[in-house]
Amino acid sequence: MEQRCANCRDIPITEFKSPADYMAALQSFDNMVKAGRLGITYQSMDIPTMLAGGINLMPRFFHQFICPDCGAVYGMLCNMKTGGQIKINEKVFDPSEYPDRKEEK
């Protein structure tokens, strides 16, 4: 089981049924970033664009955050057709580790 601190232990590890659920979670994570409680390590589309209605621009989205207190890495994935999830990632995503994978536009 992952170790999480008082700063981030209440972040739900959950699945999304709809893009609207992803957007609600993304808004919550963005508030935590603005408060200094999380850092952004990766975003397939910047959060302000997403929150301004950008969710219709791509079929999949991925955002990753890190807790500055304990180092827990949270990945948020949304597929416009199948839903998505928040989960603990083993490490920070590095796109250079996936040279054959292209972002869908």
N, C-alpha and C positions, 0 to 999 in steps of 0.2 A: 504494500500500500504506500502511496506517495505521502511525503511529508509536506504539510502545508501549515502556514503560520496564521496568527490572529489577523493579519492584514488580508489574507486571501482565502482562508478556509471556508468562507461562506459562498464562494463562487460555485454555482451548481455545475456538476458534471452531468450533462443532460443531452437529450436529443431534441431537435426541432421538427415540428410537423409542417411548418410553412415558412416562407421568406419573411413574413411579418414577425414571427417569433425570433428569427435571426436579427432583424432590425431592432427589436426591443432589447435583446441581449447586447447588441453592438452599442446601442445608446448607453446602456449601463456601464459597459467596459470603457467607453469614451469618457464618461463622467469620472471613472476611477483613474484614467490616464491624466485627465485635467487636474485631479486632486493629488497627483503624485503617488497614487497607490499601485499603479501598474505602469510598465513601459511597453511600447510597441516594438516588436522585433521584426515583424513582417506584415505587409498588407498587400493583397492583390489589387485593391483599389483603395485610395485614401478614404479615411472615415468621413471627412466632411462631404465628399462627393457622394458616398453611399447614403448618408443621412439626408442629403438634399434630393434623393430620388434616383440615385445612380444604380439602384439594385436591378433595374431593367436593362442594363448595358452589357452584362455578361451572364453566361449560364451557371457559373460557379464562382464562389468567393472564398477566400481564406484569409483570416487575420490571426496573428499570433501575438501574445502578450507575455511579459515576464514580471513576476513579483520581485520588486527590488529588495524585499526583506529576506525571503527564503530561497529565491531563485526558481520557484515553480514556474513552468512554462505551460501556458494555456493556449490551445489551438481551437479556433472556431471555423467550422466549415459549413458552407451552405451550397447545396445543389438545388437549383430552381425547380427541378422535376421531382427530386426524391427527399428533400428535407436536409437536415444537417445535424450538427452536434457541437458541444463543447467538451473537450477532453484534455487531460494532462498529456503533454508531449514529452518524450524522453530528452529532446534537445531542441535548440533553436533551429528553425528551418533555414537552410542555405540553398538557394536555387542553383548554385554552381555544382551541387552534388547530383543534379538531375539534368545533364546537358541535353538529353534527347526530348525533354518535356517542354512544350511550348504552352504559354498561357492562352486560353481560348478567348477570343474576342467576339 
